[in-house]
Each structure stands twice: as C-alpha cells, then as structure tokens.
Amino acid sequence: MSDYKLHYFPESGNSYKLALMLTLCGQSFEPVWTDFGSGITFTDEWRRNVNAMGEIPVLVEDGVVLTQTAPILLRLAQRYGRFGGSSEGERLEILRWLFWDNQKLSGFMAAYRYRRAFVENSNPHVLAFLKSRVDDFLRILEARLAASAFVAGDQPTIVDLSMVGYLSYPPNESGYRLEETQPAVHAWLQRVAALPGWAAPYDLLPGKRLRCFV
C-alpha cells in the first residue's frame, strides 16, 4: 500500500477531489492542513519546499510530490483500476470533460465561490461576471446529465469525481440551490454521493476553516 500525504485546506474543492478519490479507492492519507488564508502558498519558502506552482492541493505519494489535480486523478485511476473508464471511447470522453471541467466549471466555480463566500466586500461586478460564466457551464452540464447517468457514460469515472468537487459544498457558500435550478445535476450529485465510501468535503478535510462572510 502506498503512503500518501495530502496538503490541503478544507474549502479547496480540488483537495476534496483527491481526498474523495483516495477514499473511494480504499486508500488512507495523512492530512496536512495548510494555512491558505494567511497567504502561505505565495511565499518563496512554501513554493520552494512544497509546490513551485504555488497551488493546493499537493499529494505526496511514497515521497514523490505530485501536483495538478487532473493528472493525479488519472494516475490514481490507473494505479487502482477504478473510475478510469472501460473503453477507449469512454477514456476519450473522460479526457474531454476533465479538461473542460478544469478550464471551465471548476475553474470559474472555485473563483466565484471563494470571492462570494470568503472575501469580505468582494467586487459585485467581478462576482456578476464569474456567476454568468458558472451559470452557462451549469446549463451545459445539466443538458449532459439529462441524457446520461454520469458524465462520461453509464458508470462513474474520475471526471464525475472532478466535477463534484466544487458542487458538493454547502449551498450557502456558492449561492446555488441545484435541486431548484439544475435538477439533473442535483440527481447526479445524489448518485455520486451513493457510492460506497463517499463522504462530504468537510468530513474528509478537517482543520481550521476560513472565515465565511455569507
């Protein structure tokens, strides 16, 4: 069994993606809480010693430092033979939607939720722009899940675990009540939450939380 350490902060949806994947694959990990709110990831020391890209999460696997959530999910899927797709076509769909999620849905939802919930007096014009982009991406995802049980096909894959990352936090943080606005997305979240071993973000990621302003 590999030895894992996960550098994270509890509000990080990208950290949750890795914690959830490891948990669903039956792997334990040592949680390494990071004081993100203090700006530690911007310091030269942290970037020199933890992640030169200045980002959370960081997964240390048997002493090897891994960064960027998407390739780590692909690596774990291959290693444990889970959530990696069962055909060449499905694996292509995983890559297609995984890149879309990182650039679009997760990327903009992370920025919007952080500024809405964890930044005091955030610029309303910036929030409106970010929300307009998230709204559009959720419409795309809603249409996809109205026609498919999971994003890449009939079975859950790492792209589902990636996309649920920022959609699994309490709705007061994002302001979205998906059961009312995106029923197909809401139903899909329930299917993912029914996977054996699933746990909510703040259950998997303990530690001091950021101050929430909503």
CORWO-V823477 format. One line per field, one symbol per residue. ss: DSSP state (H for helix, E for strand, - for the rest). psi: psi as a letter, one per 20 degrees, with the letter a starting at -180 (. if undefined). burial: # if it has 24 or more other C-alpha atoms within 12 Angstrom, else .. Layout:
# CORWO-V823477
ss: ???
psi: ???
burial: ???
This chain:
# CORWO-V823477
ss: ---EEEEE----HHHHHHHHHHHH-----EEEE--HHH-HHH-HHHHHH--------EEEE--EEEE-HHHHHHHHHHHH-------HHHHHHHHHHHHHHHHHHHHHHHHHHHHHH------HHHHHHHHHHHHHHHHHHHHHHHH--E--E----HHHHHH-------HHHH---HHHH-HHHHHHHHHHH-------HHHH----------
psi: pqpppoprqhiohhghggggggghjkprqopnppmhhijhiiqhgghhhfohikqprppoolippprogghgggghgggjkqkjqjrgghhghggghghggghefgghhggggghghjpplqohhggggghhgggghhgghghgiiiphrgibiqqahhghghigiiirphhghjpnhhhhmhhgghghhggiippiqqrgihhnrrpqqppj.
burial: ...######################...######.#....#........##..########....############....####....##.###.###.##.###############........#..##.###.##..##..#...#####.###############...####.#...#.###.##.###....#####.###...#....
